[in-house]
Amino acid sequence: GPYAATVSRQDDGYLYSYGPAGGEVDLTMISANRQGDWRKSYGADKDSLRDEMHFASGGYTYILYEERPVCPESRAVTRRGLTVLQDGATAPIFQRICDPSLSFMQMPAWAEE
């Protein structure tokens, strides 16, 4: 069945949870620091802004991301996903695109600098 990855704000940081949708959670991690490990960049096509939250555990890095158009008329999220890297490698060992209408993350708003 479908799986769910979520990020939620906790008193001591951000909580990552992964497991079957509507079932027992298989994996949880709390951010290494209270503010979380946020990264901001442009998407691969340079037409989108990308927010990422990184979590590390046991030699793996879990990256949850969301993208939205650069144009100011529409800042609606167009893509959310999960990427897993092992031991600092750049090639993912796991990748999934999420349905933006069914997924939710408490990402801070993109702030242009």
C-alpha positions in Angstrom: 0.0 0.0 0.0 1.0 3.7 0.0 3.5 5.1 2.4 3.6 8.5 4.0 6.5 10.8 4.9 5.7 13.7 7.2 7.6 16.6 8.8 6.0 18.3 11.8 7.2 20.9 14.2 8.0 19.8 17.8 9.1 21.7 20.9 12.7 20.4 20.5 12.9 20.5 16.7 11.3 18.9 13.6 10.1 15.3 13.6 10.4 13.1 10.5 8.1 10.1 10.3 7.8 7.4 7.6 5.5 4.4 7.4 2.4 3.0 5.8 -0.3 5.6 5.3 -2.8 5.2 8.2 -0.6 2.5 9.9 2.3 2.1 12.4 5.2 4.4 11.7 8.4 2.5 10.6 10.9 5.3 11.2 11.1 8.5 13.1 13.9 11.0 13.5 14.2 14.4 15.2 16.2 17.2 13.6 19.8 17.6 14.9 19.1 21.1 16.0 16.0 22.9 17.1 15.8 25.1 14.0 16.2 22.1 11.6 18.6 21.5 8.8 16.9 23.6 6.1 18.4 24.2 2.6 17.0 26.5 -0.1 18.0 26.5 -3.7 16.6 26.7 -7.2 15.1 23.5 -8.8 16.9 21.7 -11.6 15.0 23.7 -14.2 15.8 27.0 -12.6 12.1 27.9 -12.9 11.3 26.7 -9.4 12.4 27.4 -5.8 13.2 24.3 -3.7 13.0 24.0 0.1 14.7 20.9 1.7 14.8 19.5 5.2 17.7 17.1 5.9 17.7 14.4 8.5 20.6 12.1 9.2 20.6 8.6 10.7 23.0 5.6 10.6 25.0 6.7 7.6 21.9 7.8 5.6 20.6 11.3 4.8 16.9 11.6 4.3 15.9 14.7 2.2 12.3 15.9 2.1 11.7 18.7 -0.4 9.0 20.8 -2.0 9.2 23.0 -5.1 7.1 26.0 -6.2 7.3 28.3 -9.3 9.7 31.2 -9.2 7.1 33.6 -10.7 5.3 35.6 -7.9 1.8 35.0 -9.4 1.7 31.5 -8.1 3.7 30.2 -5.2 1.6 27.0 -4.9 3.7 23.9 -4.2 3.9 21.9 -7.4 6.1 19.0 -6.3 7.0 17.2 -3.0 9.3 14.3 -2.6 11.7 12.2 -0.6 15.3 11.3 -1.5 17.6 9.0 0.5 21.4 9.1 0.2 23.9 6.7 1.8 27.3 7.7 3.3 27.5 11.1 1.6 26.9 9.7 -1.9 25.3 12.0 -4.5 23.4 9.2 -6.3 20.1 8.4 -4.4 19.4 4.9 -3.2 15.7 5.8 -2.9 13.5 8.5 -4.4 9.8 9.1 -4.4 7.6 11.9 -5.7 4.7 12.7 -3.5 1.2 13.9 -4.5 1.2 17.6 -3.4 -2.5 17.5 -2.8 -2.2 14.6 -0.3 1.1 15.5 1.4 1.9 18.1 3.9 5.1 19.5 5.4 5.6 22.4 7.8 8.2 24.1 5.6 8.9 27.8 6.3 8.0 30.1 3.5 10.7 30.8 0.9 12.4 34.1 1.6 14.1 35.7 -1.4 17.4 37.3 -0.5 
